[in-house]
Amino acid sequence: MEQLSANRSHGGTQFVHSHDSAETGTPMTFSTFVPDHAPGATLPVLWFLSGLTCTHANVTEKGEFRAACAEHGVILVAPDTSPRGDDVPDDEGYDFGKGAGFYVDATQEPWAKNFRMRSYIERELPALVAEHFAADMGRQGITGHSMGGHGALTIALRNPSTFRSVSAFSPIVSPLDCPWGEKALGGYLGPDKAAWREYDACALIEDGAKVADILVDQGEADGFLTDQLKIHLLGEACAAAGIPATIRMQPGYDHSYYFISTFAAGHVAWHAARLKA
């Protein structure tokens, strides 16, 4: 693992590292904010999964999570959204290929070799974080934005014993029922929609997956709300399954990091309350 940068901020240190990933077969970059802590102490971990076109840098530079993470003593880890490199296949669209890994393990060619973001997030990167940082991997939460909100919800629903808490900002809640999801899951997984269900939060809930509760913030002025995000489907699925879901529609807010940064501290506090020892 190579340290690319380290900067003091809000009583902690913001790191950026790269490493060679066995899952993706490429170098991967991720950022980690580590609050100051007593020698020998370990801290809970909050994962932030980013959206389409993003890298680790978007939330690191614009998310405004650090002050709250320092206040509550929470490590924030922000991975990249896909494998990258000259030998990695890509697509002309912004919503498929590089920058658009959708947190799946692809099964279709030419994507299957490198696009293994599910295994990277669920197994490989957590092992690296546990090895190199003062992280209590028994206290993990996960959140994300848009495509990353989809990733956070589905990863938490598939791994409820690993992630004690899950939230999202303007998530894609049902890739089975939106153009972004149909393109991505069809391309990465093939035409059999039964194989898509483990990557659809609403389908996972319908199929019996459970988490303790869910927090979602969604901007009412989000241009993607009606056609792509369809937040009401998550509310309906949670209500039918008896999963407590706090879905806050925020008047005037759009899909941008202006929106995310406004509610970032609240999400950190919400996770911190659930990640207490």
Summary of the structure (lengths in Angstrom):
residues: 277
radius of gyration: 17.3
end to end distance: 29.0
largest distance: 51.8
contacts: 989
relative contact order: 0.14
helix: 37%
strand: 26%
